[in-house]
Amino acid sequence: MSTLRMAAVAAEFGRDLEADFVLVEQLIKQARADGVQLLALPEACLGGYLLSLDSATGAADDPGPPPLALDGPEVRRLAELAGDLTVIAGYCEAGGDGRRYNSAVCVTGDGVLGNHRKVHQPLNEDASYDSGANFRAFDTPVGRIGMLICYDKAFPEAARALALDGAEIGVCISAWPGARTNPAADLAQDRWKRRFDLFDRARALENQVVWVSANQAGTFGSLRFVGSAKVVDPGGEILADTGVAPGMAIAEIDVPQALETARRFMGHLRDRRPDAYPHTAAANRA
């Protein structure tokens, strides 16, 4: 039996890119010391997220997240820090023609293994980022991975497209805040935190995949993030969870064995009936 040790991070990142890299390096060192092979860092951990989702600008004096090139020095620096680990991190990707994307990159010391541009944009996020256009799984030293970013996980078709593309592990990195109206005094009781957790468990269970969910913690601008980084097994059971505080959720699992066991009798991918729901045909193509 070959097990994989994986970790999801809940931590606070801001606009100071150098300070973000200091924290990233600390987290990678901690993960390596704990024997972690796959590490998921939050959405926008390189340069911070938006100060607000209520307006296009957030704050007049805030330049927004720094746009970084996929083949630029910052991503190379991340890869060098990753070394023998497989690391997923969020950043603002500089695209062509001045476009910016809310992106996730997967790296090892050998370089970039995969990149995902966030497709689904909540509230006013589209004022700051352009939208991605697809979901693709890719091979890594720790298995076949599919990446999503935050609001992407609210759409079953997104995770299903990755599972149909062979993803064994779904990694969703987020900057998921607490409720904007009538927020709970106790963040652990916040309704947006409950939704965050429900989406994680549902996406793992319905696709019978291992699910790794990282999130921002603390506050940034007007946003208060729910933390709640976790690892979920293919049956929808939470194996490790940080709660609303910063931390690292670590779990060890034999991924192929867990998938085989979960799918042995009731295989949700195998037992689909695409002919009965033709309106979702585009999302159901493998």
C-alpha positions as CSV (number, residue, x, y, z in Angstrom):
1,M,0.0,0.0,0.0
2,S,1.4,3.4,-1.0
3,T,0.0,6.4,0.9
4,L,0.1,10.0,0.0
5,R,0.5,12.7,2.7
6,M,-1.3,15.9,1.7
7,A,-2.0,19.2,3.4
8,A,-4.3,22.1,2.9
9,V,-3.4,25.5,4.3
10,A,-5.6,28.2,5.9
11,A,-3.4,31.4,6.3
12,E,-3.6,35.2,5.9
13,F,-1.9,36.7,2.9
14,G,-1.8,40.3,1.7
15,R,-0.5,42.7,-0.9
16,D,3.1,42.6,0.1
17,L,4.5,40.0,-2.2
18,E,7.8,39.6,-0.4
19,A,6.0,39.0,2.9
20,D,3.8,36.5,1.2
21,F,6.9,34.6,-0.1
22,V,8.3,34.5,3.5
23,L,5.1,32.9,4.7
24,V,5.0,30.5,1.7
25,E,8.6,29.4,2.5
26,Q,7.7,28.8,6.2
27,L,4.7,26.8,5.2
28,I,6.6,24.7,2.7
29,K,9.3,24.0,5.3
30,Q,6.7,23.0,7.9
31,A,5.0,20.7,5.3
32,R,8.3,19.1,4.4
33,A,9.1,18.5,8.0
34,D,5.7,16.8,8.4
35,G,6.4,14.5,5.5
36,V,3.8,16.2,3.2
37,Q,4.1,15.5,-0.5
38,L,1.1,17.6,-1.8
39,L,0.6,21.1,-0.4
40,A,-2.3,23.4,-1.3
41,L,-1.9,27.1,-0.5
42,P,-4.9,29.5,-0.7
43,E,-6.2,31.5,-3.7
44,A,-4.3,34.8,-4.2
45,C,-1.6,33.8,-1.7
46,L,0.9,35.6,-4.0
47,G,-0.1,39.2,-3.8
48,G,-3.4,39.0,-2.0
49,Y,-7.0,39.0,-3.0
50,L,-9.4,41.9,-3.5
51,L,-10.2,44.3,-0.6
52,S,-13.9,44.1,-1.3
53,L,-16.4,42.4,-3.5
54,D,-18.9,45.2,-3.3
55,S,-17.4,47.6,-5.9
56,A,-15.1,47.6,-8.9
57,T,-12.3,49.3,-7.1
58,G,-12.5,48.2,-3.5
59,A,-10.2,51.0,-2.3
60,A,-9.1,54.0,-4.3
61,D,-5.5,53.7,-3.2
62,D,-5.1,49.9,-3.7
63,P,-3.5,48.9,-7.0
64,G,-4.9,45.4,-6.7
65,P,-3.1,42.1,-6.9
66,P,0.2,42.3,-8.8
67,P,0.0,40.6,-12.2
68,L,2.6,37.8,-12.4
69,A,3.6,35.9,-15.6
70,L,3.3,32.1,-15.6
71,D,6.9,31.9,-16.9
72,G,8.1,34.8,-14.7
73,P,10.5,35.0,-11.8
74,E,7.9,34.7,-9.1
75,V,6.5,31.4,-10.3
76,R,10.1,30.1,-10.8
77,R,10.8,31.2,-7.2
78,L,7.8,29.2,-6.0
79,A,9.0,26.1,-7.9
80,E,12.4,26.4,-6.3
81,L,10.9,26.6,-2.9
82,A,8.7,23.6,-3.7
83,G,11.6,21.3,-4.5
84,D,10.5,17.7,-4.0
85,L,7.0,18.8,-3.0
86,T,4.0,19.3,-5.3
87,V,2.7,22.7,-4.4
88,I,-0.4,24.5,-5.6
89,A,-0.8,28.3,-5.1
90,G,-3.0,31.1,-6.2
91,Y,-1.8,34.3,-8.0
92,C,-3.0,37.0,-10.3
93,E,-1.8,35.9,-13.8
94,A,-0.7,38.4,-16.4
95,G,-2.3,37.4,-19.6
96,G,-1.9,38.9,-23.1
97,D,-3.4,42.3,-24.1
98,G,-3.3,43.5,-20.5
99,R,-5.7,40.8,-19.3
100,R,-5.5,39.5,-15.7
101,Y,-6.7,36.1,-14.5
102,N,-7.3,34.8,-11.0
103,S,-5.2,31.7,-11.4
104,A,-3.9,28.6,-9.6
105,V,-0.5,27.1,-10.5
106,C,0.9,23.7,-9.7
107,V,4.7,23.4,-9.4
108,T,7.5,21.2,-8.3
109,G,11.2,21.9,-8.4
110,D,11.1,20.9,-12.0
111,G,8.8,23.7,-13.0
112,V,5.1,24.3,-13.8
113,L,2.9,21.1,-14.0
114,G,-0.5,22.8,-14.5
115,N,-2.3,26.1,-14.5
116,H,-6.0,27.0,-14.0
117,R,-7.8,30.3,-14.6
118,K,-10.8,30.8,-12.5
119,V,-14.0,30.4,-14.6
120,H,-16.8,31.4,-12.3
121,Q,-16.7,34.9,-10.9
122,P,-18.8,36.1,-7.9
123,L,-20.3,39.5,-7.4
124,N,-17.9,42.2,-8.8
125,E,-14.8,40.0,-9.3
126,D,-15.1,40.4,-13.0
127,A,-14.2,44.0,-12.7
128,S,-10.7,42.9,-11.6
129,Y,-10.1,39.7,-13.5
130,D,-10.9,38.1,-16.8
131,S,-12.5,34.7,-16.8
132,G,-10.9,31.3,-17.6
133,A,-12.7,29.0,-20.1
134,N,-12.1,25.4,-19.1
135,F,-11.3,22.6,-16.6
136,R,-8.5,20.2,-17.3
137,A,-6.8,17.5,-15.2
138,F,-3.1,16.9,-15.4
139,D,-0.5,14.4,-14.2
140,T,1.8,15.1,-11.3
141,P,4.3,13.0,-9.2
142,V,1.5,12.5,-6.6
143,G,-1.3,11.6,-9.0
144,R,-3.7,13.1,-11.5
145,I,-5.0,16.4,-10.2
146,G,-7.7,18.8,-11.2
147,M,-7.7,22.4,-9.9
148,L,-10.6,24.8,-9.1
149,I,-10.7,28.2,-7.5
150,C,-13.2,29.2,-4.9
151,Y,-16.6,29.9,-6.5
152,D,-15.8,27.3,-9.2
153,K,-16.7,24.6,-6.6
154,A,-20.3,25.9,-6.4
155,F,-20.9,24.4,-9.8
156,P,-21.1,20.6,-9.9
157,E,-20.2,20.6,-13.6
158,A,-16.8,22.0,-12.9
159,A,-15.6,19.2,-10.5
160,R,-17.4,16.6,-12.6
161,A,-15.5,17.7,-15.8
162,L,-12.3,17.2,-13.8
163,A,-13.3,13.8,-12.6
164,L,-14.3,12.8,-16.1
165,D,-10.8,13.9,-17.2
166,G,-9.3,11.4,-14.8
167,A,-8.7,13.6,-11.8
168,E,-8.0,11.5,-8.7
169,I,-7.5,14.5,-6.5
170,G,-9.5,17.7,-6.7
171,V,-7.7,20.7,-5.3
172,C,-9.8,23.8,-4.7
173,I,-8.0,26.9,-3.4
174,S,-10.1,29.8,-2.1
175,A,-10.5,33.3,-0.7
176,W,-13.9,32.4,0.7
177,P,-15.3,35.0,3.1
178,G,-17.9,34.9,5.8
179,A,-21.4,36.2,5.0
180,R,-21.6,39.8,3.8
181,T,-25.1,40.4,5.4
182,N,-26.0,39.4,8.9
183,P,-22.6,37.8,9.6
184,A,-22.4,35.5,12.6
185,A,-20.5,36.8,15.6
186,D,-18.9,33.4,15.8
187,L,-17.3,32.7,12.5
188,A,-17.7,28.9,13.1
189,Q,-21.4,29.4,12.9
190,D,-21.4,31.6,9.8
191,R,-23.8,30.4,7.0
192,W,-21.1,31.0,4.3
193,K,-18.7,28.8,6.2
194,R,-21.4,26.1,6.3
195,R,-21.8,26.4,2.5
196,F,-18.0,26.3,2.0
197,D,-17.9,23.0,4.0
198,L,-20.9,21.5,2.3
199,F,-19.5,22.2,-1.2
200,D,-16.2,20.5,-0.3
201,R,-17.9,17.4,1.0
202,A,-20.4,17.2,-1.8
203,R,-17.9,17.6,-4.6
204,A,-15.7,14.8,-3.1
205,L,-18.7,12.5,-2.6
206,E,-20.5,13.0,-5.9
207,N,-17.3,12.4,-7.9
208,Q,-15.7,9.9,-5.5
209,V,-12.4,11.7,-5.5
210,V,-10.0,12.9,-2.8
211,W,-10.7,16.6,-2.2
212,V,-8.1,19.1,-0.9
213,S,-9.5,22.6,0.1
214,A,-7.3,25.5,1.0
215,N,-8.5,29.0,2.0
216,Q,-7.5,32.4,3.2
217,A,-7.8,33.1,6.9
218,G,-8.0,36.3,8.9
219,T,-9.1,39.5,7.3
220,F,-8.2,41.6,4.2
221,G,-10.0,44.9,3.5
222,S,-13.7,44.4,4.2
223,L,-13.5,40.6,3.9
224,R,-13.3,38.1,6.8
225,F,-12.2,34.7,5.6
226,V,-13.6,31.5,7.0
227,G,-10.4,29.4,7.0
228,S,-11.7,25.8,7.2
229,A,-8.9,24.2,5.1
230,K,-9.5,20.5,4.9
231,V,-8.9,17.1,3.3
232,V,-12.0,15.1,2.4
233,D,-12.1,11.4,1.4
234,P,-14.0,10.0,-1.6
235,G,-16.9,9.2,0.7
236,G,-17.3,12.8,1.7
237,E,-15.8,12.4,5.2
238,I,-13.5,15.1,6.5
239,L,-10.1,13.6,7.4
240,A,-8.5,16.8,8.6
241,D,-9.7,20.3,9.1
242,T,-8.2,23.5,10.5
243,G,-11.5,25.1,11.6
244,V,-11.7,28.8,11.2
245,A,-8.2,29.5,12.6
246,P,-5.0,29.6,10.5
247,G,-3.4,26.2,10.2
248,M,-2.5,23.2,8.1
249,A,-4.9,20.3,7.7
250,I,-2.8,17.1,7.1
251,A,-4.1,13.7,6.1
252,E,-2.5,10.5,4.7
253,I,-4.4,8.3,2.3
254,D,-3.8,5.6,-0.3
255,V,-5.5,7.5,-3.1
256,P,-6.0,4.7,-5.7
257,Q,-7.2,2.3,-3.0
258,A,-9.6,4.9,-1.6
259,L,-11.1,5.6,-5.1
260,E,-11.3,1.8,-5.9
261,T,-13.1,1.2,-2.6
262,A,-15.5,4.1,-2.9
263,R,-16.4,3.2,-6.5
264,R,-16.5,-0.6,-6.2
265,F,-20.3,-1.0,-5.8
266,M,-21.8,2.4,-6.6
267,G,-19.6,4.1,-9.1
268,H,-21.0,7.5,-9.7
269,L,-19.0,8.2,-12.8
270,R,-19.6,4.7,-14.2
271,D,-23.3,4.7,-13.5
272,R,-24.1,8.1,-15.1
273,R,-26.8,8.2,-17.8
274,P,-25.8,11.1,-20.1
275,D,-28.7,10.3,-22.4
276,A,-31.1,11.2,-19.7
277,Y,-29.6,14.7,-19.2
278,P,-28.6,15.8,-22.7
279,H,-28.5,19.5,-21.7
280,T,-25.3,18.8,-19.7
281,A,-23.7,17.0,-22.6
282,A,-20.9,19.5,-23.0
283,A,-19.9,19.1,-19.3
284,N,-20.1,15.3,-19.6
285,R,-17.7,14.8,-22.4
286,A,-14.6,13.0,-21.2
